[in-house]
Amino acid sequence: MQYSIVDGSKLFMRQLLLILILLLSTTCYSQDTSAFRPFIKSFERNFSISGADQRDSCLTTYTLLKIDIDSNYAVSSIVLSDNTPDWQSEALSSIEKKLDLKSLGTYAKKNGLKDISLFFPFIIRKQASIERFCSNSPLVSNLFFRFDGNTIKGNCLFADRIELIYY
């Protein structure tokens, strides 16, 4: 069977159409703002990885951090997507009280964001995995956009990414 550019173009258009249909049920915005800096700084300052994972020279994880804001502009939950390794979820639980969640509530109130989910792409990697090819570097799985088995739904805002690079 021969493959042509026209077939590839049709396949691409079908995939694009499917993605657009899936996104129509969700209203998401993208925001790149310094208003999230206090929260991100507190996250970066407090989050750490275990000793065994620190020694992995090819450590790389990609996940989503979801923070729900309720109708009173307060943070009601903070979770990581379903593709998150257990150690990462445990690390988040251990620092949750140290995070500057108040700044997120202030931002939500200032911008009238009630009953919304904030999403922060969260990347952890070793400097060595950037400098050389690591065969075990993960691809983003379909669980990246799932939380407790459910895909992203409702009003949401994609915020700045959080990237931790270990040396």
HELIX and SHEET records of a PDB file:
HELIX    1   1 ILE A    5  LEU A   23  1                                  19    
HELIX    2   2 SER A   34  PHE A   36  5                                   3    
HELIX    3   3 ARG A   37  ASN A   46  1                                  10    
HELIX    4   4 GLY A   51  GLN A   54  1                                   4    
HELIX    5   5 ASP A   86  ILE A   95  1                                  10    
HELIX    6   6 GLU A   96  LYS A   98  5                                   3    
HELIX    7   7 LYS A  102  LYS A  110  1                                   9    
HELIX    8   8 GLN A  127  GLU A  131  1                                   5    
HELIX    9   9 ASN A  142  PHE A  145  5                                   4    
SHEET    1   A 5 THR A  26  SER A  30  0                                        
SHEET    2   A 5 GLY A 154  PHE A 158  1                                        
SHEET    3   A 5 ILE A 116  LYS A 126  1                                        
SHEET    4   A 5 THR A  60  ILE A  69 -1                                        
SHEET    5   A 5 VAL A  75  LEU A  80 -1                                        
SHEET    1   B 4 THR A  26  SER A  30  0                                        
SHEET    2   B 4 GLY A 154  PHE A 158  1                                        
SHEET    3   B 4 ILE A 116  LYS A 126  1                                        
SHEET    4   B 4 ILE A 162  TYR A 166  1                                        
SHEET    1   C 2 ARG A 146  PHE A 147  0                                        
SHEET    2   C 2 ASN A 150  THR A 151 -1                                        
END                                                                             
